[in-house]
Amino acid sequence: MGGDHGPRVVIPGAAISLVRHPEIHYILFGDEALIREELKSHPELADRCEIVHTDVAISMDAKPSQALRQGRWKSSMWKAIEAVRDGNASAVISAGNTGALMAMSRFCLKTLPEIERPAIAAIWPTVQSECIVLDVGANVGADARQLLDCSMMGAAMARALFSQDRPSVGLLNIGVEEVKGLGEVRKAAEALRDSDPPFEYHGFVEGDDVGQGVVDVVVTEGFSGNIALKTAEGTAKQIAEYLKAAMTRSPMARIGAVLARGAFQALKEKMDPRQSNGGVFLGLNGIVIKSHGGTDAIGFASAIDIGYDMARGDLVARLAVDIEKFHASLNMEIIAK
């Protein structure tokens, strides 16, 4: 029921993802009358859906504390998360209120052992292929311990999503030199160099390295990560406007645009944020995917696809094993100093 469009996006998005993954079964939580009305246009979903009616939907402007007090046990968001907790669903996908979704997920699912704070991870298109960036907004500020946890969680997601045994991980910094950056970032780097993590530690990476695909996982704290994400999205839109203006400014330009239509279409698809829509809440004892509230059916289908891949990759179980091994190898004196 969340996002800008509710069932009008969720239902057709589910239909798109079902074509890609015919074995998916959906549990739809929300206003049954509205859901059934949308399902009339997608009869192929009828045998793949279970509807759980709820009278309460968390508003997009509700404060997390308010949503937690008023929406527990009766809202569509809570019941969807509860289905993951109780083992009735493998993942929950929502386009609703981000703060409410995080608060309810933490309360209902709890965090994995040794994880202090969950993080939001985003899939980032690169020149090479794709990478994972976290945290992109769950936490403002992070100490060395939390950056280490993000490194491990991002690597586990890369293994589940990219099928890599030892993904490469870099810490986002203002330079690649060891003397640069905030103290907590340098401390996290020292701890990674001194430990035996279940991934390849690359070192520091700068902002322009993210889009080049220098590493599989880029780790930062939520304030800078969210700014980087939205700056990249804005830059993509800016480039698209530049191209559109350039291709229509003269008759010859329009002819050239027609001849290069295939190349421009490929570029458009590569830069389309809908293709990588869906932030993963990492560190919880369950899979929670946050779709952009303003996305369309194509974007929501992408969020479902990520949840599907995370479930098939057994993300939570893998992460629990990694946590135990990683923390056993850490030199806690470096973190504490």
N, C-alpha and C positions, 0 to 999 in steps of 0.2 A: 504493500500500500504506500510505500515511501517514494521519494524522488519527486520530480516535477510532474510526472505523468501517471504514476501508479500502475495499475493493471494494463493500461493501454500500451505500456512499453514492456512490462514484465512478461506478459503472455506471449506476444510475438517474439520476444527475445528467447523465451523458453522453446518456442517452436523451431527457431533457427538452430539452437544448440542441439536439439533432439535429432535433427538431420545429421549433424556431425557425430553424435554419440547416441545411437539408437537404443542403447541399453539403459539410458537415464530414466529414473522415475522421479517425479516431482511431488512435493507436498506444498500446496499453496495456502498460505495463511492470510486471511483478510476477510473483506466483505464478500460473502458467497454470491450474492446477487450480481455484484459488479464483475466478479471473476467469471461467473457462468456466461454473462453477456459477452465478455471478450472471447471466451472459449468457442462461441458460436462460429467465429471466423477462423478457428483453428481446430477443426474436428480431429486432426491427427493426434492432438494432445489428450483427447478424452480418455483413452485407455492407459495413459501414462501419468495421470494426475490424481492426487487425492486432495480434496479441499477441506480445510479446517476453518470454520467460520469464527471470526472474532469481531466484536463490536467496537474495539478500541484500536486506533492507529496513532502512533507517535507522530506529532507534528514536526515539521522540518525546523521550526524555530524553538522547540522545547529545550530547556537546559538539561544537561545530562542528569543532574540530581533530581530534577522534577520528573523527568521521564522514568527514572529508576523507582521513584516513590509511587507514581501514579500508574505506570505501565506494567509493573511486575505482575506476573501470573495471568494477565488478561489481554495484553496487547498482542498484535500480530508479530511484532518484532521479538518480544520475549518468548512467545511460543515457538517461533522458528529456531531461536537459539537453544531453547529447551529440548527441541527434537534432536539436535546434535549431541547435547549433554546425555540424553537418555539412549543414544544409539539408534534412534529411528531415522536419522539422516546423516549423511557423510560430511556435508558442508552446508552452511547457510550463506545465501547471497542476498544482499539488501542494497537498495539505492536510497535508503532512508537517512535520517539524521545521524551524522558520523559520531558526534559526541555521545549520543544516546546508545548507539550500537556498540561503541567501545565500552561504555560504562556497564551496560547490561551483559555484554560478553564476559567482561572480567568478573562480574558478580556471579554469573550463572556457571561459566565454564571453569573459572579460576585460571591462574597462570601455571605453567609447568614448573617443576622444582628448580630452584636456583635462578629463575627468571624474575627480576625485580619489576620490570615494566614491559608490557607488550609494545611492539613497534608496528608501523604500517610500511609495508614494502610495495614498491611499484615496479612494474616491468617497463623498461626504457628501451626504445628502439635505438640501435647503433649502426654504424657503418658496417660492422662485422655481422651482427645479427641482433641480439637483444642482451641486455644486462638487467640486474636487479639493483634498485637503489632503496636504501632504508637508513634511517627513518624519514618519512616524508610528511610528518605532521602529528604523530601521536604524543610526542614529548618535546617540550621546549628545553633545550639544554640536556647534556648527558655527561656523566663522569666516565672514567676509563673502564670501569666494570660494565657499564651499560653499553659502551661502544664494543667491547669484547663480545657481549651477548648478541648484539646486532650482527657482528661478523659471523658468529656461529649460526645464527638463525637464517641469515641471508644465504650462507653456504648450503644449509640444509634445503632451502627452497630451490636453489639452483640445481642441486642434485635431483630433486623431485621433478622439476620442470624441464631442465635441459639434459637430464640423464648423464650428468658428469660425475665421475668418482671424486675428483679433487678440484673443484672450481677455484678460480683465482679471486682473491679478495683484496681490495685496496681501501685505505682510509682517506676520505676527502679532506684536502688541506690546501693552504694557500701557496704551497710550494712542495717540491719533492725532497728538499733537503731535510735531514733529521732535526736540525735546530729550529725549523720554522713551525709555526702553528701554536695553538693553545696548549697549555700544560697537560690537560687531560687527554688530548689527542696524541701528544708525544708519549705520554705514559702508556696508553693503550698500544701504541706501536712497539714500545720496548717490551711489553709483556708478550706480544705476539711473536716477536723475534726470539724471545727466550723460552717459548713453549713449543709444544708439538701439536698444533691444531689439525683437525681433520680436513684441511683445505690448504691451498697454496697462498701464503701471504705475500702479496706483491710489493707492499710498501705504500707510500703516499701517492695519491693521484690528485690532479688538479681538475678544475671544472671543465676544461676543454677536453679532458681525457674521457669523460663519461660517454659522450656521443661517438667517440672513436672506438669504443669497445675494447679499451686497454685491459680491463678486468671483467670478470663475470659478475662481481658483486661490489658495489660502492657503498661504503658505510659512512654515515654522518649523523648528526642529531636532528631532531624534527624541525627546528626553526630554519636552519640553512637548507635542509632537504626539501621543505615545502616551498621555499622561495625558488630553489633551483628547478623544481618540477614545474611550477607555474610560469617561471621565466622561459623554460623550454617550450611549454605549450603556447605561450604568447609569441615566441619567436617563430614557431611553425606557422601560426596564423598570419604573422607579418610577411613571411616569405611567400605564402600562398597569395596574399594580396598583391605583392610585388609582381609575381608571375602573371597573375590575372591582368594587371594593368599593362604589363609589358606586351602580352600577347594580343591585346586589343587596341594598341595605340596607333596602328597604321594598317592599311590593306596588306602590305607585305608581311607584317607581323602576324596578322590573322591567317594568312596562307601558311606561314611557317608553323603556326600553332596546330593547324590541321594536319600537316605532314608529320609533326612530332607528337601527335595525339597519344600514341601508345606509350611513349616515354613519360609524358606528363601524367598519364593515368597511373603508371607504375610509381611515380614520385608521390602522387596524391595518396595512393594506398599506403605507401611506406610512412608518410607523415600523418596519417589519419589517427588521431588519438583514440578513436573508438576501437581500433584493433588491439590496443593494449590497455583497455579500460579494466579496472578492478584492482583495488589495493588489498593486499593480504594482511590480516591482523596476525602477526607472528608472535609466538610466546604463550599462546593460550592452549588449553587442553581441548582443542577442537579447531576446526577450520572455519574461519569467518572471512568472507570476501565483501568488501565495500565497493559498490559500483558508484560512479559519478551520478549525482542526482539529476543532472540535466541531459544524460545520454539518451540515445534512441535504442531501438530494438537491437541493432547491430552491436552497439556498445554493451548492452546488457548481456547479450549472448556471449561476448568475449569474457565478461566477468564469470558467467556460468562455466565457460570452458576452463578458466583458471581453477575454479573450485573443483571441477572434475579431475584435472591433472594433479592437483594437490592431494586429492583423496586417493587416486590411483597410485600415486607415488608414495603413499603412506607417510606423509609429511610429519605428522605428530609423533608417531612411533620412532621415526628416524631421528627427529630432533631430540627426543628424550634420551636416546642412546648417546648422541653427540654431546649433549649437555654434560652428562656424567663423565665421559672421557676427557672433554675439553677442560672442565674445571679441575680435574685431577692433575692435569699437566701444567696448570697455571702457577706461576710464581707470585703468590699473593703479596709478598713483600714489596714487589714493584708497584702493585695497585694501591697498597696502603700508604706508601711513602709520600 
